[in-house]
Amino acid sequence: MSTSTPTSRPGFTMRFVLLAATLLVLASCAVSPRQEPCPAGTQNLPDCPPLNAIDDPEINEIYEQRTWIPKKDIGQDLIELGKQADIPVQHARTKFLGPSGHAAIDSLAVKLWMIENAEHTIDFTYYIFTTDMVGYAMIGAMCNAVQRGVDVRVTVDSLGSISGGSHTALRALGTCADNARFMRNENGELTNKKARVQVVVFNAVSKFSNPNRRSHDKLLVKDGSFEAKSAVITGGRNISEDYYGIRGDGTQDPDPFRDAEILIRSKVTVVEEDVTVGELSEVYASLLFLLDFNKRIRPYDSDQPAMAYRRELNKAQDALTRLKSYDYFKPHMEEMDEYMNTGFHDSQVRFAHELGNLTDKNVVTKAERNQARNPNSIMTVLGQIGDAMPDLRSVRIVSPYLFLAEYKNKNGEIVNDEAENFRVWLEEHPNASLEIITNSVLTSDNFPAQSVIDMETAPRLLLPPGMREEWLNLKGADEMTSGLVNSDQWVELVNHPRLKVYETGRLDSILLGNGDRQYGKLHAKFFISGDIGFVGTTNFDYRSRLYNNEMGFFFLDPDFAADVHASFDELISLSYRWGSTEWLQMRREVMDLKGMKGKSTKGQRGWYKLFKKTGLIWWL
């Protein structure tokens, strides 16, 4: 990443493309009538601004850009605009919230702080939204925000958040707008635009959409259009207790998801930029908010739902109060003012996404063609970094469900084998190394994906074809005693000095009855090489590459990178290398466990063969 803002056409920025060419055009089609000042003497009515409210052009523009518009009134291919937008490298202040328990609680406190300190707008976009203590606390905080004049938009995925059913809690949030105050401009003056709550369900199944194309996004944006106030957080953490290591009673959850996020605040610098990180993130949230097959959900207008909504809002306020009072959480919240304003790194960041996945055709046989058509694809930008930095010394990847792509054309010929590409790269760069950290059968929450990792991803990297086939055809019970794993060749191959595959979990896990350690479930997704890397939502599996929309930020900064490297090293200390004696012993002990974990590990080879033979591997 250079220190300048790269644009192939002067002034052609993400903000220009999406705001000027799309959202401002759409604003003229908005179905909501423009709010005009009420006649004198009527200012006590709910939708009438106070007498001192001003008609602020900037707030008017932001308000219109954030307004829900039905598909029939859009007239633009929003996905294509997002794919072709000229996204710049930006200067920002950054923090890394890694996979430790302390960082997870910090992440929850950051999100509440952002909502409670928002002055103008909130964009809340999540794949999984669960109505547990964390979900209710978020609703309570957003309800309070709109009632102090903050415009709120919420986008949740229809399948990822399917546990919400009819989304009663989110419909209840919509009723908070009944008592909303009016928005304020940058100087704190009241305007004549009343704050709203707008909620949409992404790619609603009820609209007969393609259920296999999901928004895997996790994004919270505070005051995106106001540079000095804006904050953005994204990464792997959804809205559920499982991701923050805290239970509903306020006690620590010892077996949470281990995740990672990047927190970004815009930086006012001598480098004049056309668009800030906050503005870009808010525009991206607008795009997701308006996409085809989204469904706007509103409160039902009758007495019975109204009572249910009051109950939901009471639950939300109770959850927010309880959470902030818990001893495990309270100290983190009390430190947030300082945390959100100090200790940031000065970084360069570059946003990327996989919007093309939502509409691409022939996603398996034309994968490379489709990727090439999205210059803002995470995988495309990753490839460009590799091409621009041929002397990379190390590549470190963390992913819970890592697959190495093997794409074939319509004739069945392999056109891209990422495992082979990595091996060739190592041969051509004798000083380089590749390190991967992923889940084991002990820590994974997804046994189908884990079967691919253990029976395909690692073997393709480490073993020659004959040994891969022999490994795949072993019986699980025979792994440790087989001649294959006890051979000198096996030991040499799985201990490759420059190609290391680690899997989290160790024999002293409390789950195995051998110790008192809890290893959680790895859910972090990041890439790091030297001072450059990526933090985002993509798992680098086929679902992330081909079907889901994903998002995240590339970064360039030695200080931020040092934090990411430190987290990588910490994860190594919690892991065994694939194929090692300790790893094999851990697998053996997991097979002896009762329940799904033991059964799925025993049957791992059979499951993998089924997924491979039927083509289900492409959907895992």
Buried (B, 14 or more C-beta within 10 A) or exposed (E): BEEEBEBEEEEBBBBBBBBEBBBEEBBEEBEEEEBEBBEEEEBEEEEBBEEEBBEBEEBBBBBBBBBBBEEEEBEBEBBBBBBBBBBBBBBBBBBBBBBBBEBBBBBBBBBBBBBBBBBBBBBBBBBBBBBBBBBBBBBBBBBBBBBEBBBBBBBBBBBBBEEBEEBBBBBBBBBBBEEBBBBBBBEEEBBBBBBBBBBBBBBBBEEEBEEBBBBBBBBBBBBBBBBEBBBBBBBBBBBBBBBBBBBBEBEBBBBBBBBBBBBBBBBEEEEEBBBBBBBBBBBBBBBBBBBBBBBBBBBBEEEEBBEBBEEBBEBBBBBBEBBBEBEBBBEBBEEBEEBBEEEBBEBBBBBBBBBBBBBBEEBEBBBBEBBEBBBBBBBBBBEEBBEEEEEBEBBBBBBBBBBBBBBBEEEEEEEBBBBBEBBEBBEEBEEBBBBBBBBBBBBBBBBBBBBBBBBBBBBBBBBEEEBBEBBBEBEBEEBEEBEBBEEEEBEEBBEBEEBBBBBBBBBEBEBBEEEEBBBBBBBBBBBBBBBBBBBBBBBBBBBBBBBBBBBBBBBBBEEBBBBBBEBBEBBBEBBBBBBBBEBBBBBBBBBEBEEEBBEBBBBBBEBBBBBBEEEEBBBB
